Every structure is written in C-alpha cells, then in structure tokens.
Amino acid sequence: MPNPPDFFSNNLHFERNIASYICVYSTEVCEREVVETHEHYGSYREWLLTCLRFHAEKASRSIDELIRCLQEGTSPSNGTALGGDLLRDGVLAVAMLAKEEKAISVFEKDYFDYLKGIAFRVHPIFGNNPDEWWNDFLDFLAGYSHTNGKLKKYQGKCALRFWLRVVLWNFLRRRPIPLAAAEMTEDVFTTKPDDDTLEQNESIALFTGLVRDSLQALPDRDRLLLSMIYIDNLLKKEVAAVFRVHPGQIGRWESIAIEKFRQDFCRRLENLPNKDLHEEVMGGIANNPKTFSEALAEALKQLRTDQ
C-alpha cells in the first residue's frame, strides 16, 4: 500500500533522516549547514515533506526506497527519469528563496549553460546574449526585488532541470525582442500572456515543445510537406507540382506523415516525467483541434526559423 500522508510527520526515525538530508545538501548550497535551529529549517523540512508525500501517494514503496529513487532521479511509481536528484533540487530552491549567496553560485554553475541552450531555442538573440536576461531571471526565480519568487511554485514533482525549461521558455516569451531581431521572427515569440493564465501557458509551451520534438523526428520530406500545407497554405496540386507527383499522392503522404507524428507525440506525452503537473491542460489541448493545430503550426514555424 502507498504510504499514508501522515506517515512522515509521525515517524521519529524519518524526522532524523530529514534533518540529516537537509544538513548534507545544505553544505553544498549554503554558506553554513542548515540544522534544526536554523531560522529557515522549517522551510526546508516542509518542502521535502511536500515532495515526498506527492511521490509516496503514487508508489507502493518503503520510505527508504522512495528516497533512494528520488535521489537517483527516477520516478518511484514507474521508473521514468525525473531529471536529477529531487532532494538536492529542493534544498537548492529553498536556499535561493532564502537569498543564500552560495546557492546562486551553485545554481549558475549547474544550469547556466543548459538554460542558455533553451534560450537559444526561444530565439538565437537570447542564447547569444544571456547577460541581457540572466539577472532578471534570477530575480524572477528567487524574488530579490519582490516577495513572490517563482521557485515557491516548485514542488519537486520533477527535477529542477525539467521545470526550469518550461519556466524560462515562458519568461523569455514575455520579454520584448530587440527590433532588429523581431523583424527576423514571428510574433509568437513576443506574445505576452495574461499573468492569470501563466500556469496554463507553461503547459501550452511544454505541449508545443513536444509537438516540435515529434516533428523534428519526422523525415525531411514529411516535415517539408506539412510546412507547405499548414504554414504556406499551399493547395495539394501546388505541393504535388513541387514534388512532381499526382495530387492524390500528396494526400496519402500527408496522412502517413500525420500518423507518424501522432504516434511519436503520444509516446513522448506518455513518457513525460512531469506529466502530472500539466495533465489537465495537456488533455484539453490535445482534445481541442484548434489549439492542437495552432501548436502544430507554431512548432513548424520554429523549425523553419531554426533552419
């Protein structure tokens, strides 16, 4: 049976282990060890309990097995990759919210290059000029100039690595691109979503990313075919003239390409480590033909821009 929600708080052995985990991980990311008398100890403890309860409800494992899985970065319920040591990620997140200077240095060492790569996918100018947005992103996460750091929303359902990918994607999409760069790309990169729908937009961005990855996996001919039909709005007879085949052949190729895409997309969606964060919105998008077609079109545009 899965561990009951109150198992952790009523287990003295576990409380001692929690204290030891916080102490060990804090030596990596804080100026000093976080022990039970530390002013922020309660915040570290509460984060770890929230993370462990979430995963315990989904897995029939002992506490020791549960913790080992999360430290190894694998889902206790199905063994899929979660992206990193969730316990360390949680301690790092709380330390950043607590404005620990060492935590920022560790964060930059761990994620700067990775996030710069994500930024490049949003637009090359962001990837090539990280100094233009990096400090603002740190402020957005940790709340240096405000009290509502985005890291407060991180609950350890997946590793920071996966979570940050979506958060940065939307953070940069809300930033204006310099005029010279804006002329080279589509308006989709500069759309500013309503703050009230940010969480939904994060799911939509992740959904679009999956669409993009599935399209990238298609053969070149299939991608070109879909781009001509869905982006250029060419008639099938016009596409047929390009490929020098009968228009009926284009319809068959399109059906085959869409089916390949659908199968690959469904596989990626099923294996998404942090699917639980976005499951409700993901399902809504997938079942909405208009939104799905918009995500498909946006992903095709991004692929064309990259090329």
N, C-alpha and C positions, 0 to 999 in steps of 0.2 A: 504493500500500500504506500502511496506517496506520503511524505512527511506532513503532519498536520501543521497549520500555520503558526501555532504557538509552541512548537517543539523547541525552537531555538532559544526563545526567551526563558524557558523553564528548565534549561539544561546547563548545569554549572560547568560541566566539562567543556561544553561548547563555548560558553562565555569566556573561559580561559583561553580557548583556541582563538576566538575572535580577537582578544587582546594581543595575542602573540602575532597574529597575521597583521594587524594594524601596526604593531611595533616594527616588524620586519620590513614591511613595504614602505613605511614612513621613513625609514633610514635611507631609502633610495630617492625619495622625492621631497623630503622636508629638511629644514636646517637642523632639526633635532628630532629624536624619537618621540612618537606620539604614544604616551602611556595613559592609563586610566585617569590620571589627574590633569591631563592636558585640557586646555579650555575648549578645544574642538573635538575631543574624543567622542562625544555623543553623536556628532555629525558623521564621523567615520563609521561608528558602530551601526547607526541607523541605515546608512547606505548599504553596508554589507548585508544587513538583515533583509532589506527590501529586495536586493538582488537574489539572495539565497532562497527566500520564500517564493519568489516568482518561479525559479527553476525547480524547486522542490515539489511544487504543485503539479508539475508536468512529468516528473520522473520517479519511478519506484526504486530509489537508491538510498543507501545509508548516507549519513551526513559526511563521513569521510570520503566516500565515493563521489558524492555531489561536489565537494570542494575540490577534489583532485581533478574532476572533469573541467570545472570552471578555470582552474589554474592552467590546465593544459590547453584551454581554448576550444573545447569540444562540448556540444550540447549533451547534457545528461539524459535527455529523453530519446534522442535519435542518433547521436554521434556525429552530427554535421559540424563543420568548422564554424566557430564563433568569431575567429579573427584575432585572438590573443588572450592573455591572462586577465580575466574579468575582475579578479580581486585587486590586482595591481592597478588596473584601469580605474577602478572605483576610488581607490585611495588617492591616485593622481588627480582625479576630477575634484574630489573634496578639497585636496590641498590647494588646487588652483583657485577654487572659490574662496578659500581661506587666505588668499593672497600670499602664499608661500613663494618666495623668490626662487628657491631651488626648483620648485615644481614647474615654473615657467621654463626654466632652462632645460629640464628633463623633457618637457613637452616638445619644445623646439627641436631638441636632438632626435626625439622619437618620430616626429610627424612632419617636420618642415618639408623635407624633400617629397614625401608622399603626397602631402596636400598641395604642394606646388604642381605636381603632376595632375591632380584633379582640377586645379585652377586652369591649367593649360587646356583641358578638355572643355571647360566652360567658354574660354576664349584665350587664344595664344597670348594676348597682351597681359592677361593676369598671370599666366605661367611665367612669362619672361620678366615681369616686374612685380615680384612678390612684396617688395618693400612698400608698394603703393597701398596694399590692403592688409598686410600681416598684423601690424599692431592693432588695427581696428578689429580684426577678427579675434585676437586675444582678448581685447576688451569686451567684445560681444560674448565670448565664452565665459570669462571669469568675472565680469562686472566691475571693472575698476572705476569706471565713471558713472555707474548706475548700480542698482541693487538686485537686478534680475538677470544674472548671468545665465546663458543658455545651458551651461553644464548642470544646472539644477534639474533640467529635464532628463538628464542621462540616468537611467536606472539599471544598467547592466544587463539588459535583455540580449545584447550582443556586445562585442568588443568596441572600444572607442574608435578603432580603425574604420569599422563599417559605419558607425554612427556619424563620425565626422565627415565622411564622404558626402552624405546627404545634406548635412548642415552647411558645409562650406559651399556646396553647389548652389543652394538657395541664397546664402549670404551674398555670393558674388552676382547672382542673377538680379539681385535688388540694387546693386551698385551701378551707377552710370558708367558706360564705357566712353573713353575719350572720343571726341568727334571723328578723328581720323580712323579710329578702329571701328567705330559704329557704322561707318559707311561700307565696311567690308563684310558685315554680318547681317543676320536677320533680327527683327525686332524682338524675337522670342528671348534673346539674351538680356534685354533691358527691361522686360516687363516687371513691374513692381506689384507683388501680390498684397492683398489686404492682410494686415498683421493677424486679424482674427482667423484667417484661413491658412496660416503658416504651416501648421502641422499637416493639414491636408496637402498643401503644396509640396511638402517634403516627400510625402508618399508618391505624389504625381511625378516628382523629379526622379525618384528611385524607379518608379514604373517606366518612365521614359528611358532611363539608363538601361533597364533590362531589354526594352524594345530595341534600343541601339545595339546592344551586345548581340542580340539574336540576329539582327540584320547584318552585322559585321561578319557573322559566321556563315552567311549565305555565299554561294559562288558569285563571282563578279557579274556574270550575266544576269543573275536573278536580281541583284541589287540595282543594276542599271535599268533593268526592265521596270521594276517597281518605282524607281525615281521618275522615269519618263511618264508613267501612268499617274502617280499620286502627287508628284511635285510639278512636273511640266504640264500636266493635264493633256497629254497627247492622246489622240484617238488611236484605237488599236490598229487601224490601217496605216497611220503615220508611224507608229512603232514598228509595224511589220516592214515598212519601207526601209527603215534603218537596218533591221536585221536581215532584210531580203528574204522574207518568208511570207507565207499566206497569213492574212489576218486571223484566221481560225487558230493557227499555231500559237499566236500571241496569247489568246485566251487560255489555251492549255498550259502554256508556260507560266502564266500568271497564277493559275490555280495550283500548280505544283509548287511554285515559289512561296505562295501564301501558306500552304500546308507545311512545308519545311520550316518556315518561320514560326508558325503556330506551335509545332511540336517542340522546337528548341526553346521558345519562350515559356511554354508550360513547364518544361523541365527546369529552367532557371528559376521560375517563380516557386516551384515546389521545393527546391533546394535552398532557397533564400534563408540564411541563418537567422536574420532578424525579422522574419515574415510576420511574427505576432504583433510587431509594432504597427504594421501597416495593413494588416489583413483585411479589415473592414473597408478601407478606402480602396485598396488594391482590387478587391472583388467588385466594388462599384464601378471602377474604371473599366475593368475587363468586360463587364456586362453592359457597358454603355457604348454603343457603336460610334457615336460622335466623338466621345473622349478618346476612345481607342484609336480611331482614325487620326485624330489630332496628334496623339503621341507618336503614331507611326510616321506621320508627315514631319514632325519636329525632328525625330531621330534621323530620318533620311536627309533632312536639311543639314543637320550637324555633321553627318558623314560626308556630305558633299563639300561642306566648308573645310573640313579637315584635309580633304584631298586637294 
